[in-house]
Structures are given as structure tokens and as C-alpha cells.
């Protein structure tokens, strides 16, 4: 019996369709957290999330229009995939771009929506951006 090879294992990142690319997202919400760039070029993470973040569902409340609504929302596409070092090491976009396997708990492997279940969703430790001074909320 021949085992079917997963699309993210058989294609290079630039060969993925838009649908396949979007399927990589595990809805952890890490991309919704504001980051700042200091004078040295170091990326500093805050505990503040975009105002369009949906705390109940753990993702953008208007995903389709996110770039129109928030000019700071970074578009993820395969052309920029190698510059995603600011995303967590578990991020499927980053892992696929680096030819690394998906985490064993990823929904494409388990068939289940897992980030919330294994507590990697950010909603329990972030604040909603509402006039907050981001520099006051940098985390180590």
C-alpha cells in the first residue's frame, strides 16, 4: 500500500497553492501580536495584540480584510517565507519555508484544531490594543 505524501512535504514553498498556503496556519495568533524594531534591528515582542484579534476564536476577526484594516498586518506569502524569523519556531509557515516537519500536534497532522487545546494560543496572555503605549509592554 502506497502512503500519500502530504502536500507540504512534496512541494517547495513557492509551489504551494494559495489554499495550501492558508491551510498551514494553525490559528495560534502569534502573528497578531505587535512587535517593535529597536535601533539595532532587534525585534522586540510585546504582549499587545491587534484590535481585530478575536479573543474567543483565537484569530483575526476579519481575516479576509486584515491588511486593509490594519496597515501593520504583515502579509505572509511564500516570497517572504524566509524572513519569518520573528514567528515562533512552531509556526508552520516558517517550518515549511525552512524544509522542517510540522509539529506533531499540528491540525494538518492530527485532523483536530489543537493550538488552543495545548495552550499555545496567545489569548490568555495578551492585551487588546486600545491606546496602549506599545513600548510599555515589551516582554523579555
C-alpha positions in Angstrom: 0.0 0.0 0.0 1.4 3.4 -1.0 1.3 6.1 1.6 0.1 9.5 0.4 2.7 12.2 0.9 1.4 15.4 2.4 1.3 18.5 0.2 3.7 20.5 2.4 6.3 17.6 2.2 6.1 17.1 -1.6 6.2 20.7 -2.7 8.6 23.6 -2.4 7.1 26.6 -0.6 6.8 28.5 -3.8 4.8 25.7 -5.4 2.0 25.7 -2.8 -1.4 27.0 -4.0 -2.9 29.9 -2.0 -5.3 27.4 -0.5 -2.5 25.1 0.6 -0.5 28.1 2.0 -3.5 29.2 4.1 -4.1 25.6 5.3 -0.7 25.8 7.0 -2.0 28.3 9.5 -2.8 26.7 12.9 -4.5 29.8 14.3 -2.1 30.2 17.2 -2.5 34.0 16.9 1.3 34.8 17.3 1.2 36.8 14.1 -1.4 39.2 15.7 1.0 40.2 18.5 2.7 43.6 18.0 6.4 43.6 17.6 8.7 46.6 17.6 12.0 47.1 15.9 14.7 48.7 18.0 17.6 50.9 16.8 19.9 47.9 16.5 17.4 46.0 14.3 16.4 43.6 17.1 12.7 42.6 17.1 11.0 43.2 20.5 7.8 41.4 21.2 5.0 43.0 23.2 2.0 41.4 25.0 -0.3 43.6 22.9 -2.5 42.2 20.2 -4.1 43.9 17.2 -7.5 45.3 17.9 -9.0 43.0 15.3 -7.9 39.9 17.2 -10.9 37.7 18.1 -10.2 36.5 21.7 -13.0 34.0 21.6 -11.8 32.2 18.4 -8.1 33.0 18.7 -7.6 34.5 15.3 -8.3 37.7 13.2 -11.9 38.7 13.3 -11.8 39.9 9.7 -9.1 37.7 8.2 -10.1 38.5 4.6 -9.7 42.2 5.1 -6.9 42.3 7.7 -4.4 44.1 5.5 -6.9 46.9 4.7 -8.0 47.3 8.3 -4.5 47.3 9.8 -1.6 48.7 7.9 0.8 46.9 10.3 -0.6 43.5 9.5 2.3 41.7 7.7 1.2 39.7 4.6 2.5 36.2 4.7 3.4 34.8 1.4 5.9 32.3 0.2 8.1 35.0 -1.3 8.8 36.3 2.2 8.8 33.0 3.9 12.5 33.0 4.8 12.1 36.3 6.7 9.7 34.9 9.2 12.3 34.5 12.0 10.1 36.6 14.3 7.4 34.0 14.3 7.6 31.1 16.8 9.6 28.1 15.9 6.4 26.1 15.8 4.9 28.2 13.0 4.0 26.1 10.0 4.8 28.9 7.6 8.3 29.2 9.0 8.8 25.5 9.3 7.8 24.7 5.7 9.9 27.5 4.4 12.9 26.0 6.2 12.1 22.5 5.0 11.3 21.4 8.5 8.4 19.0 9.5 5.2 20.3 11.0 4.9 19.9 14.8 3.2 16.6 15.7 0.2 18.4 17.2 -0.5 20.5 14.0 -4.1 20.2 12.8 -2.9 19.0 9.3 -1.3 16.0 11.1 -3.9 15.3 13.8 -7.0 16.5 11.9 -8.0 18.5 15.0 -7.8 22.1 15.9 -5.1 21.9 18.5 -3.3 25.2 19.4 -6.0 26.1 22.0 -6.0 22.6 23.4 -2.3 22.5 24.0 -2.2 26.1 25.3 -0.1 27.8 22.6 -2.8 30.2 21.7 -1.9 33.7 22.8 -5.4 34.8 24.1 -4.6 34.1 27.7 -1.6 36.5 28.0 -2.2 39.4 25.6 -3.9 42.8 25.9 -6.0 44.3 23.3 -4.5 47.3 21.5 -6.7 50.3 22.6 -4.5 53.3 23.0 -1.8 51.3 24.7 1.8 52.6 24.5 3.5 49.6 23.0 6.9 50.4 24.4 5.4 50.0 27.9 4.5 46.4 27.1 7.7 44.8 25.7 8.2 41.3 27.1 11.5 39.6 27.6 
